[in-house]
Amino acid sequence: MITRIVERVLRSSRYRDVDRSLLSRLAAEELPKARNPDDAVKRVKRRLHQVVGAFRGASQRNAMEETWNGDMTDSRFRAACADALRTHASTRERIPHFDAFYAGMWAHTGMPARLLDIGCGLNPLALPWMAIGNATYLATDVDQRPLVTVGAFLDLVGQPHEVNTADAIAEPPTDEADVALLLKLVTTLDRQDAGAATRLVRALRVRHAVVSFATRSLTGRGKGMERAYRERLERLVTDAGRVSAVAEASVRNELVFVLTLDG
């Protein structure tokens, strides 16, 4: 029955690019609560909207290809990248602060030679502001749709990279890297599995993990969010049991914490 539910969800044009292991996990979780197979499909799709549907953006690939001239600092190319990122809910509000956002991270981590971006969405399109030179970019997401754009973009600019579809809850990434980005990821994981973020941080094979939280919701509400997420960060640090230091590099509308990991 789980396989049948997965196949039905995959027939939807909206979710046909989602990682199959994620669909199987959600189907297994929702089937016991469903009245019938149709209800199970609806439940899985509802969960998928929370995980990927609200965070998809448009590719804008043509504009980036047309403006690329080999120069990451070119204003026309950056404008094309920013236009694409504005279509992605979780990166839109970050755009005015990109330079400070990444400079603040690297001030604590050093410049990474290998960067792991978990649940990346379209974030790799911010590469012109990252200034990471020839570092290898490892991008993962449960949704193949943004990864197609990400892979084409990294090919276009000649950035060494690996792009993989993966469910960070079912199979936390074990790639070795200098820095892992978990940008606004913890809250997404929490909606699915209260222990997932802790397991992820424990599994990471990196020296630093950058964890961020939005201080305003997608609907613009912000009351109490900063306090709640600072407390959430404290619990994550305690539960992970391998964080030796925490530094803050927050920007407007986003709390940013750089965790130094042992082991």
ABEGO torsion letter per residue (X at the ends): XAAAAAAAAAABAAAAABBAAAAAAAAAAAAAABABAAAAAAAAAAAAAAAAAAABBBAGAAAAAAABAGBAABAAAAAAAAAAAAABAAAAAAAAAAAAAAAAAAAAAEBBABBBBBGAEAAAAAAAAAGAEABBBBBBBABAAAAAAAAAAAAAAGBBBBBBBBBAAABBBABBBABBBBBGAAAAAAAABAAAAAAAAAABBBABBBBBBBABBAAGBABGAAAAAAAAAAAAAAAAGABABBBBABBBGBBBBBBBBBX
